[in-house]
């Protein structure tokens, strides 16, 4: 029995193998940081693509001038909210969204200001890279909302 106790004390005092555990732990933390950074960057890139779509939809909507209002001397913008919405929806349908991780893209709001500025709000849901498989499995997605503005002169 005393030999077994001495052998156990020697094994506990031996530091061999502890660097493997430490290295593995640090490696796991580094990989997690890389994964989170990749996911955040992916969501940001998807948001930028959606922002471009909102800006171009607002520009298309600002070009939807109502001819009846253009040549009458009435007050208010020459862009009707209904024609602006129709132009923005048509543009959004034909806009080339090059993404496989963003879906449910929809035109949430179109408004025309008194000065003729068209404001377009687009919403979508995206799945970040490296975590998308998990979020799809749980039915959870990252919501995105962007606004675009344009005014025809």
C-alpha positions, 0 to 999 in steps of 0.5 A: 500500500505505501508503494501505491501511495508513493506512485500516486504522489509521483504521478500527480507531481508529474506535469507532463500532459498539462501543456496538451490540455492548456493548448487544447483549451486555447485552441478551442477559444481561438476557434470560437473567436474566429467563428463568431467573427466570421458570423458577424462579418457574414451578417454585416455583408448581408446587411450591406447587400440589402442596403444596396437593394433598398437604395436602388429601390428608393431611387427607382421609386423616386423616378415614378413621377405622376404625370398628372401632378407634374404639370399641375401647379399644385402643392406637394410632391409630384410622386404619388405614394402608390406609384412609388410603392409599385415602382419599388416593389417592381424593382425589388422583384427584379433586383439580383440578390446574390445570397443563399443565406438571406430570405423573407425579403420584403418591402416594409414601408414606402413613404414620400416626404413633402419635398419629394424624398422617397423613403424605402424600408426593407426587412429580411431574415438572415442566417450567419455563416458557420452558425446557420445550420444551427439557427435553421435547425432551431427556426431562428434567424437574424432580423435585418432592417434597412432604409434607403432614401432618394429624391428626384430633382 
